[in-house]
């Protein structure tokens, strides 16, 4: 098959790769129809880290991508919720499906849990075909969803909801979203849906700030005066809930000064090993800090009904479309953060 294959930093190639096979009785094989690039994929692209894994020039090759939708073309004997021909979306990662925590619905605690396409242990879906283990718990029907809504539900929208709600926004309260990639833009919309009266949105890219402003947010560009401007906008208090949706060092460092006394800070951007938070600000402002990796399937019951009913719009996020054969250019453009670049859809013929 053809796939986008990690060959080292800034070297994602469209090339032939071994066809996947069903790895277990609880697996399903998908023919991929569309996929996308996540901001966390850029950690690999930059030769940086995801957890303890360093993506250097001598890292092993693997198929990239954890955001994909497609059609079931084969199922193992232990797959009961899906059949050949079903159109589905896949969560960005999964557990083994057979250990005690998976069998009790807590696959996020599975010791074997991992994301698709971040290493050779679970090949990714930026490819013509992908094997999905633990299929009954990892897949969801795309009925009633557009292709772009389904792609967002594989990771980005779920992560936005996960991260935002861990900052505990209150009806009538104030929320700051730091980083306006797709996750941050969705979080701005979700903050208003959850009842926030004031949403502050921060990003260096003007077109992204414009998108947040159209949703009703007050927008700010990082600058030496930004903190003072936001303090003024919040009556000197800061934001009660601050959600960091970037992972960039500057974004991480900006969060705690913006949090109101007794407020909440939530981090979902993938950090580098040397990233750290100032403990005195946490202690003396009584800030609750949360971070974590989203349990995508656990967010679906909250989000999919809202998407299907039209309550969540998440419109205009896919700014560019590519074919799989153009994957190298898609990565280059997504990494550029050029004006007008938000999220990329890659269609697989």
C-alpha positions in Angstrom: 0.0 0.0 0.0 0.9 3.7 -0.1 1.4 5.7 3.1 3.0 8.7 4.7 6.0 7.3 6.4 8.3 8.9 9.0 11.8 8.8 7.7 13.3 11.2 10.2 12.8 14.9 11.2 11.1 16.9 8.5 11.1 13.8 6.3 7.6 12.4 5.9 7.5 10.5 2.6 4.7 9.2 0.4 6.0 5.7 -0.3 5.2 2.0 -0.4 4.8 0.3 2.9 3.8 -3.3 3.9 0.1 -3.9 3.8 -1.3 -4.2 7.4 -2.8 -7.5 8.6 -5.4 -8.1 11.3 -3.2 -8.3 14.5 -5.8 -9.9 16.8 -9.3 -11.3 16.8 -10.7 -8.0 18.1 -9.2 -6.0 15.2 -10.8 -4.5 12.2 -9.2 -3.4 8.9 -10.2 0.0 7.5 -9.8 1.3 4.0 -8.9 4.9 4.9 -11.0 7.6 3.2 -9.6 10.7 4.8 -7.1 11.6 7.4 -5.5 14.7 8.9 -2.5 16.1 10.7 -2.5 16.9 14.4 -0.4 19.5 16.1 1.2 16.6 18.1 2.4 15.1 14.8 4.7 18.1 14.5 6.7 16.9 17.5 7.8 14.0 15.4 8.2 16.2 12.4 10.6 18.5 14.3 12.6 15.6 15.7 11.5 16.5 19.2 9.8 14.3 21.9 6.5 12.6 22.7 6.9 11.4 26.2 10.2 9.6 26.5 10.4 8.9 22.7 12.8 11.1 20.8 12.2 11.4 17.0 15.8 11.7 15.8 17.3 10.8 12.5 17.9 7.2 13.5 14.3 6.6 14.8 12.6 3.6 13.1 10.3 4.1 10.2 6.5 3.9 10.7 3.2 5.0 9.1 2.1 8.3 10.6 -1.3 9.6 11.7 -3.9 9.2 14.4 -6.8 11.1 12.8 -8.6 9.0 10.2 -11.9 7.8 9.0 -12.8 5.0 6.6 -14.7 1.9 5.7 -14.5 -1.5 7.4 -13.2 -4.1 4.9 -12.4 -7.0 7.3 -13.1 -7.9 10.9 -11.7 -10.4 13.4 -13.9 -13.0 15.0 -14.2 -11.0 18.2 -15.5 -7.9 16.6 -19.3 -7.7 17.2 -20.2 -4.0 16.8 -19.1 -3.5 13.2 -19.3 -5.3 9.9 -17.7 -5.0 6.5 -19.0 -1.9 4.7 -19.6 0.2 7.8 -18.4 3.8 7.6 -16.5 4.7 10.8 -14.2 7.0 12.6 -11.4 5.8 14.9 -10.3 7.3 18.2 -6.7 8.6 18.0 -5.5 5.8 20.2 -6.6 2.6 21.9 -5.8 -0.1 24.4 -5.3 -3.8 23.9 -9.0 -4.6 24.6 -8.3 -7.8 26.5 -6.7 -6.8 29.8 -8.9 -6.2 33.0 -9.0 -2.4 32.6 -10.0 -2.6 29.0 -12.7 -5.2 29.7 -14.2 -2.9 32.3 -14.3 0.1 30.0 -11.2 1.9 31.2 -8.9 1.4 28.2 -7.2 4.7 28.9 -5.5 2.9 31.9 -4.3 0.0 29.8 -0.6 -0.4 30.0 -0.5 -1.2 26.3 -2.5 1.9 25.3 -0.9 4.1 22.7 -1.8 6.4 19.9 -1.8 5.4 16.2 1.1 6.6 14.2 3.6 7.7 16.8 5.8 4.7 16.4 6.0 1.2 14.9 4.0 -0.5 17.7 0.7 0.8 16.3 0.9 1.9 12.7 -1.0 5.1 11.7 -3.8 5.9 9.4 -2.2 8.3 7.0 -2.2 5.4 4.7 -4.5 3.5 2.3 -5.3 0.8 5.0 -4.9 0.6 8.7 -5.4 -2.1 11.3 -7.5 -1.0 14.3 -7.2 -3.3 17.4 -9.9 -3.3 20.1 -12.2 -2.2 17.3 -15.5 -2.4 19.2 -14.2 0.2 21.7 -12.2 2.3 19.2 -14.5 2.8 16.3 -17.8 4.8 16.0 -20.2 5.1 13.2 -20.1 8.2 11.1 -23.8 8.2 10.4 -25.2 11.7 10.6 -21.7 13.3 10.5 -19.9 15.0 7.7 -16.4 13.7 6.8 -14.9 16.8 8.5 -16.9 16.5 11.6 -15.9 12.8 11.9 -12.2 13.7 11.4 -12.5 16.3 14.2 -14.1 13.7 16.5 -11.1 11.3 16.1 -9.1 13.6 18.4 -9.2 17.4 18.1 -12.8 18.1 19.2 -12.6 15.5 22.0 -9.3 16.9 23.2 -10.8 20.4 23.2 -13.7 19.3 25.3 -11.4 17.3 27.7 -9.0 20.1 28.2 -11.6 22.8 28.5 -13.8 21.0 31.0 -10.7 20.2 33.2 -10.3 24.0 33.6 -13.9 23.9 35.1 -15.5 26.8 33.2 -18.6 28.1 35.0 -21.8 29.6 33.6 -21.2 33.3 33.6 -17.5 32.9 34.2 -14.4 33.8 32.4 -12.2 31.6 30.2 -8.9 32.1 28.5 -7.8 29.9 25.6 -4.0 30.0 24.9 -3.2 28.8 21.4 -5.8 29.0 18.5 -5.1 26.0 16.4 -8.1 23.7 15.7 -8.3 22.6 19.3 -8.2 26.1 20.6 -10.8 27.4 18.1 -13.1 24.5 19.0 -12.5 25.3 22.7 -13.6 28.9 22.2 -16.9 27.7 20.7 -17.3 25.1 23.5 -16.6 27.7 26.2 -19.6 29.7 25.1 -21.8 26.6 24.8 -20.9 25.7 28.4 -22.0 29.2 29.5 -18.9 31.3 29.7 -19.7 35.0 29.7 -16.2 36.1 28.7 -13.8 34.2 26.5 -10.3 35.5 25.9 -8.3 34.0 23.0 -4.6 34.3 22.5 -2.5 33.5 19.4 0.3 35.2 17.4 -1.5 34.5 14.0 -4.0 37.1 13.0 -6.3 34.9 10.9 -6.7 32.5 13.9 -7.5 35.4 16.2 -10.1 36.6 13.6 -11.8 33.1 13.7 -12.0 33.3 17.5 -13.3 36.9 17.3 -16.1 35.8 15.0 -17.2 33.3 17.7 -17.4 36.1 20.2 -14.0 36.0 21.9 -11.8 39.0 22.9 -8.5 38.3 21.2 -4.9 39.1 22.0 -1.6 38.6 20.4 1.4 37.6 22.6 3.3 40.8 23.5 5.1 42.5 26.4 1.8 44.2 27.3 -0.5 41.3 26.8 -0.7 40.4 30.5 -1.6 43.9 31.5 -4.2 44.1 28.7 -5.9 40.9 29.8 -5.9 42.0 33.5 -7.6 45.1 32.4 -10.1 43.2 30.3 -11.0 41.0 33.3 -11.3 43.8 35.8 -7.9 43.0 37.4 -8.9 39.4 38.3 -7.5 37.3 35.5 -9.4 34.4 34.0 -11.1 31.9 36.3 -10.4 29.1 33.8 -7.3 29.0 31.5 -6.9 26.3 28.9 -3.5 25.8 27.2 -4.0 24.3 23.8 -0.6 24.8 22.1 2.3 23.0 23.7 4.7 25.8 22.7 7.0 26.9 25.5 5.8 30.5 25.4 2.2 29.4 25.6 2.9 27.2 28.6 4.7 29.9 30.4 1.9 32.5 29.8 -0.8 30.4 31.5 -0.3 30.8 35.3 0.1 34.6 35.3 -3.3 34.8 33.6 -5.2 32.6 36.1 -7.4 34.3 38.7 -6.7 33.6 42.3 -8.3 30.2 43.1 -8.8 29.5 39.4 -8.0 26.5 37.3 -5.4 25.8 34.6 -5.5 23.0 32.1 -2.7 21.8 29.9 -3.1 19.5 26.9 -0.2 20.6 24.6 2.5 18.0 24.4 5.5 19.3 26.5 9.2 18.9 25.9 11.1 17.2 28.8 12.5 20.5 30.1 9.2 22.3 30.3 8.2 23.3 33.8 5.7 25.4 35.8 6.5 27.9 38.5 5.4 26.4 41.8 5.2 29.7 43.7 2.5 30.9 41.4 0.5 27.7 41.8 0.9 27.8 45.6 0.3 31.5 46.4 -2.6 31.9 43.9 -4.2 28.6 45.0 -4.4 27.5 41.4 -5.6 24.0 40.5 -3.4 22.6 37.7 -4.5 19.7 35.5 -2.9 18.0 32.5 -3.4 14.8 30.7 -4.0 12.9 27.5 -7.6 12.8 26.3 -9.7 9.7 26.6 -11.3 10.3 23.2 -14.0 7.6 23.4 -15.1 9.0 26.8 -15.8 12.4 25.2 -18.0 11.0 22.4 -21.2 10.7 24.4 -21.0 14.4 25.2 -20.0 15.6 21.8 -21.5 13.5 19.1 -25.2 14.4 20.0 -24.2 18.1 20.0 -22.6 17.8 16.6 -25.4 15.8 15.0 -28.0 18.2 16.3 -26.0 21.2 15.0 -25.3 22.7 18.4 -21.6 22.5 17.8 -20.7 24.0 14.5 -16.8 23.8 14.3 -17.0 25.4 10.9 -14.3 26.6 8.7 -11.5 24.7 10.4 -10.3 22.7 7.3 -8.5 25.4 5.4 -6.7 23.2 2.9 -7.2 19.9 1.2 -4.6 17.5 -0.2 -4.3 14.0 -1.7 -2.3 11.4 0.2 0.4 11.7 -2.5 0.8 15.4 -1.5 1.5 14.5 2.2 5.0 15.9 2.4 3.7 19.3 1.2 0.8 19.1 3.6 3.2 18.6 6.5 5.3 21.5 5.4 2.3 23.8 5.1 0.8 22.8 8.4 4.2 23.4 10.1 4.5 26.8 8.6 1.5 28.3 10.6 1.1 30.7 7.7 -1.8 33.1 7.7 -5.0 31.2 6.8 -3.6 27.7 7.7 -5.8 26.0 10.3 -6.3 22.3 9.7 -5.6 20.1 6.7 -7.7 17.3 5.2 -5.9 14.6 3.3 -8.1 12.4 1.1 -7.1 8.9 0.2 -8.1 7.6 -3.2 
